[in-house]
Amino acid sequence: MSRMEIWVVPFFGQGHLFPCMELCKHIASRDFESTFIISSNLSTSVPSSFRQHPHIQVIEIPSSLPSPPPPQPQPASASASDPMHHHFKHHEQMALALQNLLSTRPGPKPVCAILDVMMGWSTEVFAKFHVPTVGFFTSGACSAAIECATWKSHKELDTIKPGETRLLPGLPEDMAISYSDLKRRPHGPPGGPPPGPPPPLSGGPRPFIGGPKKMGPPKPGSQPMWVEEVEGVIALLINTCDDLESPFIRYISDQVGKPVWGVGPLLPEQYWKSAAAGSLLHDRELRTNNRKSNVTEDEVIQWLDSKPRGSVLYVSFGTEVGPTMEEYPQLADALLESSSTTFIWVIQPGSGRSGPPRAFLGPEGQPGSEQEEEVGYFPHGLDSKVGNRGLIIRGWAPQLLILSHPSTAGFLSHCGWNSTVEAIGRGVPILAWPIRGDQYYDAKLVVSHLKVGYMISDDLSRTVQKEDIVKGIEKLMGDEDMKNRAQALSTKFVQGFPKSSVTALDAFRDFINHKAA
């Protein structure tokens, strides 16, 4: 009997691509053919070992198509030179390519398509061919749950005052919303709102989903964008597990009235084996890297080996976001002048520049694409000032290696979901400096619910100062109870891929088989 086929369609960026590839592997291990649909500009991010899997096929859609469909009306603020204009044009091209693929590919149609929720606009394409769709959150459940809960409680939250908190019905008491939770700086496209507290219920700027009709963050009191995006799906998968986010998974299931499964964290198989053995991870063996860096993995290992156990702070904001140009000197002063902590500091090309995150820019702005190096924060002489007390990494860093090394004791992070679970799984406590979107609620999960980290500041609506950073580093690196809690939480990962997620994936398999019967 031939295997039924499931398509998986990721959003742009490695934070979306990697979890979707791991999901493909889990699906293929459950008697399905797994077909990974990507834009051709992401081709170099897909390792050959993935392509060689006997039950996974990679189909590349050209990133530039000769005959795009007629353009839809653009808002007055959009122009041909606007990055968002190119983002929407790429959606149109992708939609046309998916239609062509579904109409011309021989054989039966896929039994379902799993769509990154950031690709929710493509639900309509699959509906035309009667292919059911399943939504997939590459982020965690907490952020989506809080967005939904704050929307439903908007009247109560609109009256919140400094020093007050409000419980969110259906969510744990430790996730009560404070005034400072709602007071933050927006990080959006050029020409957006000026710095200052945004409308209280925006949930932070979200990536732009769909088309021009959804441009910008939701208006105060309106529903989160993901709620509309998943209206047409038959189920939801979330890149998390019961051990980390059980109450939030249940909350989302109650709200959408559809099956919701935590099927992660979707990290490489070697990650789980390494966690069980307590051994080092080598990024070069796990993920294709086509990014530039000023150091090799061996040089990073050599540097870490020279430092005492539990002495190094790892500082990284991922590949798409970061502090402002005004905040980078504050961070440098805190690391160089006011703290005796040894550190690894990753500084990406273009750090501190304004404008939309790279994931908004379409194929020519995606991680892994060939671009001229962007000008960003890196003052002359920084390397010499740091000396041997710190290691400055410009560009790509072997994050899994650093987090798994026994010398690493803390992680100053933007709290992107992948970074968050990678640190939790290796027992590394977090100093949270969220920048936008779901990172704020990932940080709240880490600090308030899991209690394995601190916030960089109590007021994220203002510029983070040197004093905030110094105080945060001292608290994080000196808190033995925090380190013990982080280690205790990591033991849940020592047994390998979470049992609850294995059960969830089996339940998803049975659900799809039943639907197809």
C-alpha positions as CSV (number, residue, x, y, z in Angstrom):
1,M,0.0,0.0,0.0
2,S,1.4,3.4,-1.1
3,R,1.9,6.1,1.5
4,M,-0.3,9.1,1.6
5,E,1.4,12.4,1.1
6,I,1.5,15.5,3.4
7,W,2.9,18.8,2.2
8,V,4.7,21.1,4.6
9,V,5.0,24.8,3.6
10,P,7.3,27.0,5.8
11,F,7.6,30.7,6.1
12,F,10.9,32.5,5.4
13,G,13.8,32.5,7.8
14,Q,15.8,29.8,9.6
15,G,13.6,30.1,12.7
16,H,10.8,28.8,10.5
17,L,12.7,26.6,8.2
18,F,14.5,24.4,10.7
19,P,11.4,23.4,12.8
20,C,9.5,22.6,9.6
21,M,12.3,20.3,8.4
22,E,12.2,18.5,11.7
23,L,8.4,18.2,11.4
24,C,8.9,16.6,8.0
25,K,11.1,13.9,9.5
26,H,8.5,13.1,12.2
27,I,5.7,12.9,9.7
28,A,7.8,10.7,7.4
29,S,8.5,8.3,10.3
30,R,4.7,7.8,10.7
31,D,4.1,6.2,7.3
32,F,3.5,9.3,5.2
33,E,5.4,10.7,2.3
34,S,6.5,14.2,3.4
35,T,6.9,16.9,0.8
36,F,8.7,20.1,1.7
37,I,7.6,23.1,-0.5
38,I,10.1,26.0,-0.4
39,S,11.0,29.1,-2.4
40,S,14.2,28.3,-4.4
41,N,16.1,31.1,-2.7
42,L,16.0,29.0,0.5
43,S,17.6,26.0,-1.3
44,T,21.0,26.4,0.2
45,S,19.6,26.3,3.8
46,V,18.4,22.7,3.2
47,P,21.1,20.2,3.9
48,S,21.8,17.3,1.6
49,S,21.1,14.8,4.4
50,F,17.5,16.0,4.5
51,R,17.1,15.7,0.8
52,Q,18.4,12.1,0.9
53,H,15.7,10.9,3.3
54,P,13.8,8.1,1.6
55,H,10.3,9.5,2.4
56,I,11.0,13.2,2.1
57,Q,10.8,15.1,-1.2
58,V,11.9,18.8,-1.5
59,I,10.1,20.8,-4.2
60,E,11.5,24.2,-4.9
61,I,9.2,27.0,-6.2
62,P,11.1,29.6,-8.3
63,S,11.6,32.7,-6.3
64,S,11.1,34.8,-9.4
65,L,8.2,33.8,-11.7
66,P,7.7,35.1,-15.2
67,S,3.9,35.7,-15.1
68,P,2.6,36.8,-11.7
69,P,-1.2,37.2,-11.3
70,P,-2.7,40.7,-11.6
71,P,-1.6,42.9,-8.7
72,Q,-4.1,43.5,-5.9
73,P,-4.9,47.1,-4.8
74,Q,-2.1,48.5,-2.6
75,P,-2.7,50.8,0.4
76,A,-1.8,54.4,-0.1
77,S,1.3,53.9,2.0
78,A,2.7,51.2,-0.2
79,S,4.9,51.8,-3.2
80,A,7.0,49.8,-5.5
81,S,10.1,50.7,-3.5
82,D,8.5,49.7,-0.2
83,P,9.9,46.4,1.2
84,M,6.3,45.4,2.1
85,H,5.3,45.8,-1.5
86,H,7.9,43.2,-2.5
87,H,6.7,41.0,0.3
88,F,3.2,41.0,-1.1
89,K,4.4,40.5,-4.6
90,H,6.3,37.4,-3.5
91,H,3.0,36.1,-1.9
92,E,1.3,36.5,-5.2
93,Q,4.1,34.6,-7.0
94,M,4.0,31.8,-4.4
95,A,0.2,31.5,-4.7
96,L,0.5,31.1,-8.5
97,A,3.3,28.6,-8.1
98,L,1.3,26.5,-5.6
99,Q,-1.7,26.5,-7.9
100,N,0.4,25.4,-10.9
101,L,2.0,22.7,-8.8
102,L,-1.4,21.4,-7.5
103,S,-3.0,21.4,-10.9
104,T,-0.1,19.9,-12.9
105,R,1.6,17.4,-10.6
106,P,0.6,13.8,-11.4
107,G,-0.9,11.4,-8.9
108,P,-3.3,12.0,-6.1
109,K,-3.5,15.3,-4.2
110,P,-1.8,15.5,-0.8
111,V,-4.0,14.2,2.0
112,C,-3.4,17.5,3.8
113,A,-1.0,20.5,3.8
114,I,0.7,21.7,7.0
115,L,1.1,25.5,6.7
116,D,3.2,27.7,8.8
117,V,0.6,30.1,10.3
118,M,2.6,32.9,8.7
119,M,1.6,31.4,5.4
120,G,-2.1,31.4,6.2
121,W,-2.9,33.2,3.0
122,S,-2.2,30.0,1.1
123,T,-5.1,28.2,2.8
124,E,-7.4,29.6,0.0
125,V,-5.1,28.0,-2.7
126,F,-5.4,24.6,-1.1
127,A,-9.1,25.0,-0.6
128,K,-9.6,25.4,-4.4
129,F,-8.2,21.9,-4.8
130,H,-10.1,20.4,-1.8
131,V,-6.9,19.8,0.2
132,P,-7.5,20.2,3.9
133,T,-4.9,22.4,5.8
134,V,-3.4,22.2,9.2
135,G,-1.9,25.3,10.9
136,F,1.6,25.1,12.4
137,F,3.1,27.5,14.9
138,T,6.9,27.5,14.8
139,S,6.7,29.6,18.0
140,G,5.4,28.5,21.3
141,A,1.9,28.3,22.7
142,C,2.2,30.9,25.4
143,S,2.5,33.9,23.1
144,A,-0.5,32.9,21.0
145,A,-2.5,32.2,24.2
146,I,-1.7,35.5,25.8
147,E,-2.5,37.4,22.6
148,C,-5.9,35.7,22.5
149,A,-6.6,36.2,26.2
150,T,-5.7,39.9,26.1
151,W,-8.0,40.4,23.1
152,K,-10.8,38.8,25.0
153,S,-10.0,40.9,28.2
154,H,-9.3,44.2,26.4
155,K,-11.9,46.2,28.3
156,E,-10.4,45.3,31.7
157,L,-6.8,45.8,30.4
158,D,-7.5,49.2,29.0
159,T,-8.0,50.6,32.5
160,I,-4.8,49.0,34.0
161,K,-2.6,51.5,35.9
162,P,1.1,51.4,36.9
163,G,1.7,48.8,39.6
164,E,-1.5,46.9,38.9
165,T,-2.0,43.4,37.3
166,R,-4.9,41.7,35.7
167,L,-5.6,38.0,35.7
168,L,-6.3,36.5,32.3
169,P,-9.2,34.0,32.5
170,G,-8.2,30.5,31.6
171,L,-4.4,31.1,32.0
172,P,-2.2,30.5,35.0
173,E,-2.2,33.2,37.7
174,D,1.6,33.7,37.3
175,M,0.9,35.0,33.8
176,A,-1.2,37.9,35.0
177,I,-0.7,40.9,32.8
178,S,1.0,44.0,34.4
179,Y,1.0,47.6,33.2
180,S,4.6,47.2,32.1
181,D,3.7,44.1,30.0
182,L,1.6,46.4,27.8
183,K,4.1,49.3,27.7
184,R,6.7,48.7,25.1
185,R,8.3,50.2,22.1
186,P,6.9,49.2,18.7
187,H,9.4,47.8,16.2
188,G,7.8,48.0,12.8
189,P,8.5,49.2,9.2
190,P,9.8,52.7,8.4
191,G,7.1,55.3,8.6
192,G,5.3,53.4,11.4
193,P,4.2,54.9,14.8
194,P,6.8,56.9,16.7
195,P,8.6,55.4,19.8
196,G,6.4,55.2,22.9
197,P,3.8,52.9,24.4
198,P,1.7,51.3,21.6
199,P,-2.0,50.6,21.9
200,P,-2.3,48.2,24.9
201,L,-3.7,45.3,23.0
202,S,-1.5,45.2,19.9
203,G,0.4,42.3,21.4
204,G,3.5,43.8,19.8
205,P,4.0,44.1,16.1
206,R,3.3,40.9,14.3
207,P,4.9,39.9,11.0
208,F,2.7,40.9,8.1
209,I,0.4,38.0,7.1
210,G,-1.8,37.7,4.1
211,G,-1.9,40.8,2.0
212,P,-2.4,44.6,2.2
213,K,-5.7,44.2,4.0
214,K,-3.7,43.0,7.1
215,M,-0.9,45.6,7.0
216,G,0.4,46.5,10.4
217,P,-0.5,45.4,13.9
218,P,-4.1,44.8,14.9
219,K,-6.1,47.7,16.2
220,P,-6.8,48.0,19.9
221,G,-9.4,45.5,21.0
222,S,-9.2,43.5,17.7
223,Q,-8.5,39.8,17.5
224,P,-4.9,38.6,17.0
225,M,-4.1,37.9,13.4
226,W,-3.4,34.2,13.9
227,V,-7.1,33.7,15.0
228,E,-8.3,34.7,11.5
229,E,-5.4,32.8,9.9
230,V,-6.5,29.4,11.4
231,E,-10.2,29.7,10.7
232,G,-10.0,27.4,7.7
233,V,-7.7,24.8,9.1
234,I,-8.8,21.4,10.5
235,A,-6.2,21.3,13.3
236,L,-3.2,23.0,14.8
237,L,0.3,21.9,15.6
238,I,2.6,23.9,17.9
239,N,6.3,23.7,18.3
240,T,6.2,23.0,22.0
241,C,5.5,20.2,24.6
242,D,3.3,19.7,27.6
243,D,6.3,19.8,29.9
244,L,6.8,23.5,29.0
245,E,3.4,24.8,28.0
246,S,0.6,22.4,28.9
247,P,-1.9,25.1,30.1
248,F,-1.3,27.3,27.1
249,I,-1.9,24.4,24.6
250,R,-5.1,23.6,26.4
251,Y,-6.2,27.2,26.3
252,I,-5.7,27.5,22.5
253,S,-7.6,24.3,21.9
254,D,-10.5,25.5,24.0
255,Q,-10.6,28.8,22.1
256,V,-10.4,27.5,18.5
257,G,-12.5,24.4,19.1
258,K,-10.2,22.2,17.0
259,P,-7.6,19.6,17.8
260,V,-4.4,21.3,19.0
261,W,-1.2,19.3,19.6
262,G,2.2,20.2,21.0
263,V,4.6,18.4,18.8
264,G,8.0,19.8,19.8
265,P,10.4,21.3,20.5
266,L,11.4,20.5,17.0
267,L,15.1,20.3,17.4
268,P,17.6,18.0,15.6
269,E,17.7,14.4,16.7
270,Q,21.3,14.9,17.7
271,Y,20.2,17.6,20.1
272,W,18.2,15.1,22.1
273,K,21.0,12.5,22.0
274,S,23.5,15.1,23.2
275,A,21.2,16.3,26.0
276,A,20.9,12.7,27.3
277,A,24.7,12.2,27.1
278,G,25.6,15.7,28.4
279,S,27.9,16.0,25.4
280,L,28.8,18.9,23.1
281,L,26.8,19.7,20.0
282,H,28.5,20.7,16.8
283,D,26.3,23.0,14.7
284,R,28.2,22.1,11.5
285,E,27.0,18.5,11.9
286,L,23.4,19.5,12.3
287,R,22.6,22.5,10.1
288,T,23.7,23.8,6.8
289,N,25.6,27.1,7.3
290,N,26.1,29.4,4.4
291,R,26.7,32.5,6.6
292,K,29.9,34.3,7.1
293,S,31.7,34.4,10.4
294,N,35.0,35.6,11.8
295,V,35.5,32.4,13.8
296,T,35.4,28.7,13.3
297,E,33.7,26.2,15.7
298,D,37.0,24.9,16.7
299,E,38.2,28.4,17.7
300,V,35.0,28.8,19.8
301,I,35.6,25.4,21.5
302,Q,39.2,26.4,22.3
303,W,38.1,29.7,23.8
304,L,35.4,28.1,25.9
305,D,37.7,25.3,27.0
306,S,40.0,28.0,28.4
307,K,37.3,29.4,30.8
308,P,36.2,28.0,34.1
309,R,33.0,25.9,34.2
310,G,29.9,28.0,34.6
311,S,31.6,31.3,34.0
312,V,30.6,32.6,30.5
313,L,27.7,34.7,29.5
314,Y,26.4,34.2,25.9
315,V,25.0,37.3,24.3
316,S,23.0,36.9,21.1
317,F,19.9,38.4,19.5
318,G,19.4,35.9,16.7
319,T,19.6,36.8,13.0
320,E,16.6,39.1,12.5
321,V,16.3,41.5,15.4
322,G,18.4,43.3,18.0
323,P,18.8,46.4,20.2
324,T,18.8,49.9,18.7
325,M,21.9,51.8,17.6
326,E,21.5,53.8,20.9
327,E,21.4,50.6,23.0
328,Y,24.4,48.9,21.6
329,P,26.9,51.2,23.2
330,Q,25.1,50.7,26.5
331,L,25.5,47.0,26.1
332,A,29.2,47.4,25.2
333,D,29.8,49.5,28.3
334,A,28.0,47.0,30.5
335,L,30.1,44.1,29.2
336,L,33.4,45.9,29.0
337,E,33.5,48.4,31.8
338,S,31.0,47.4,34.5
339,S,31.0,43.7,34.6
340,S,33.8,41.2,35.3
341,T,31.9,38.4,33.6
342,T,33.6,36.6,30.7
343,F,31.3,36.6,27.6
344,I,30.7,35.6,24.0
345,W,29.0,38.4,22.1
346,V,27.5,37.8,18.7
347,I,27.1,40.9,16.5
348,Q,25.2,40.5,13.3
349,P,25.9,42.5,10.1
350,G,23.4,45.4,10.1
351,S,23.0,45.4,13.9
352,G,21.2,48.5,15.2
353,R,19.9,49.6,11.8
354,S,16.3,50.6,11.5
355,G,13.7,49.2,9.2
356,P,11.6,46.0,9.0
357,P,13.2,42.7,10.2
358,R,14.9,40.7,7.5
359,A,12.1,38.1,7.5
360,F,9.8,40.8,6.0
361,L,11.9,41.6,3.0
362,G,11.0,38.8,0.7
363,P,13.4,36.4,-1.0
364,E,16.2,38.9,-1.6
365,G,16.3,39.7,2.1
366,Q,16.2,36.3,3.6
367,P,18.8,34.7,5.8
368,G,21.2,32.7,3.7
369,S,20.8,34.9,0.6
370,E,23.8,36.6,-1.0
371,Q,23.8,40.3,0.0
372,E,26.3,43.0,0.5
373,E,27.2,43.2,4.1
374,E,25.0,45.7,5.9
375,V,26.5,48.6,7.8
376,G,25.7,48.3,11.5
377,Y,27.1,48.7,15.0
378,F,30.8,47.7,15.4
379,P,33.0,50.5,16.7
380,H,36.7,50.6,15.8
381,G,38.9,48.9,18.2
382,L,36.1,46.8,19.9
383,D,38.1,43.6,19.6
384,S,41.2,45.0,21.2
385,K,39.1,46.5,24.1
386,V,37.6,43.1,24.8
387,G,40.8,41.2,24.9
388,N,40.7,37.6,26.2
389,R,37.8,38.3,28.6
390,G,35.4,38.2,25.8
391,L,35.0,36.6,22.3
392,I,33.3,38.8,19.7
393,I,31.6,36.8,16.9
394,R,30.7,38.8,13.8
395,G,28.0,37.0,11.8
396,W,27.1,33.3,12.3
397,A,27.7,31.7,15.7
398,P,27.5,28.0,16.6
399,Q,24.8,28.5,19.2
400,L,24.0,24.9,20.0
401,L,27.7,24.3,20.6
402,I,28.0,27.4,22.9
403,L,24.8,26.5,24.9
404,S,25.9,22.9,25.4
405,H,29.4,23.8,26.6
406,P,29.9,23.4,30.4
407,S,31.6,26.9,30.6
408,T,28.4,28.6,29.5
409,A,26.4,29.8,32.5
410,G,23.9,32.3,31.1
411,F,22.2,33.6,28.0
412,L,21.4,37.2,27.3
413,S,18.7,36.6,24.6
414,H,15.9,38.2,22.6
415,C,13.8,35.2,23.5
416,G,13.0,34.0,20.1
417,W,11.3,30.6,20.5
418,N,14.1,28.4,19.0
419,S,16.8,30.2,21.1
420,T,14.6,29.9,24.2
421,V,14.0,26.1,24.0
422,E,17.6,25.4,23.0
423,A,18.7,27.1,26.2
424,I,16.1,25.5,28.4
425,G,17.0,22.1,27.1
426,R,20.6,22.6,28.1
427,G,19.9,24.1,31.5
428,V,21.1,27.6,30.7
429,P,19.2,30.4,32.5
430,I,18.1,33.4,30.4
431,L,18.4,37.2,30.8
432,A,15.5,38.2,28.6
433,W,15.7,41.3,26.3
434,P,12.7,40.9,24.0
435,I,12.6,43.1,20.9
436,R,9.2,42.5,19.2
437,G,6.2,40.3,18.8
438,D,6.0,37.0,20.6
439,Q,9.4,37.5,22.2
440,Y,7.8,39.5,24.9
441,Y,5.5,36.6,25.9
442,D,8.3,34.0,25.5
443,A,10.2,36.2,28.0
444,K,7.3,36.3,30.3
445,L,7.0,32.5,30.1
446,V,10.7,32.1,31.0
447,V,10.6,34.7,33.9
448,S,7.1,34.3,35.4
449,H,6.0,30.8,34.7
450,L,9.1,28.6,34.3
451,K,11.2,30.9,36.6
452,V,14.4,30.2,34.8
453,G,15.3,33.8,33.9
454,Y,15.2,37.6,34.6
455,M,14.0,40.5,32.5
456,I,16.6,43.0,31.3
457,S,14.3,45.9,32.5
458,D,11.0,46.5,34.2
459,D,10.1,49.2,31.6
460,L,10.7,48.1,28.0
461,S,9.1,51.2,26.6
462,R,12.3,53.1,27.2
463,T,15.9,52.7,26.0
464,V,17.7,49.9,27.9
465,Q,20.5,51.5,29.9
466,K,24.0,50.2,31.0
467,E,22.7,50.0,34.6
468,D,19.8,47.7,33.6
469,I,22.2,45.4,31.8
470,V,24.8,45.3,34.6
471,K,22.2,44.6,37.2
472,G,20.7,41.9,35.1
473,I,24.0,40.2,34.5
474,E,24.9,40.2,38.1
475,K,21.5,38.8,39.2
476,L,21.6,36.0,36.5
477,M,25.2,34.9,36.9
478,G,25.1,35.1,40.7
479,D,21.8,33.3,41.4
480,E,22.5,29.7,42.2
481,D,18.9,28.9,42.9
482,M,18.1,30.1,39.3
483,K,20.8,27.9,37.9
484,N,19.5,24.9,39.9
485,R,15.9,25.5,38.6
486,A,17.2,25.7,35.0
487,Q,19.1,22.4,35.4
488,A,16.1,20.8,36.9
489,L,13.9,21.9,34.0
490,S,16.5,20.6,31.5
491,T,16.2,17.1,33.0
492,K,12.9,16.8,31.3
493,F,14.8,16.8,28.0
494,V,17.4,14.3,29.0
495,Q,15.1,11.4,28.1
496,G,15.1,12.6,24.5
497,F,12.3,14.0,22.4
498,P,9.3,14.5,24.8
499,K,7.0,11.6,25.3
500,S,4.0,13.9,25.2
501,S,5.0,15.1,21.8
502,V,5.5,11.5,20.5
503,T,1.9,10.8,21.7
504,A,0.7,14.0,20.0
505,L,2.3,13.2,16.7
506,D,0.8,9.7,16.8
507,A,-2.6,11.3,17.5
508,F,-2.2,13.6,14.6
509,R,-1.3,10.6,12.3
510,D,-4.5,8.8,13.4
511,F,-6.5,12.0,12.9
512,I,-5.3,12.4,9.3
513,N,-5.8,8.8,8.5
514,H,-9.4,9.0,9.9
515,K,-10.1,12.1,7.8
516,A,-8.7,10.4,4.7
517,A,-10.7,7.2,5.2
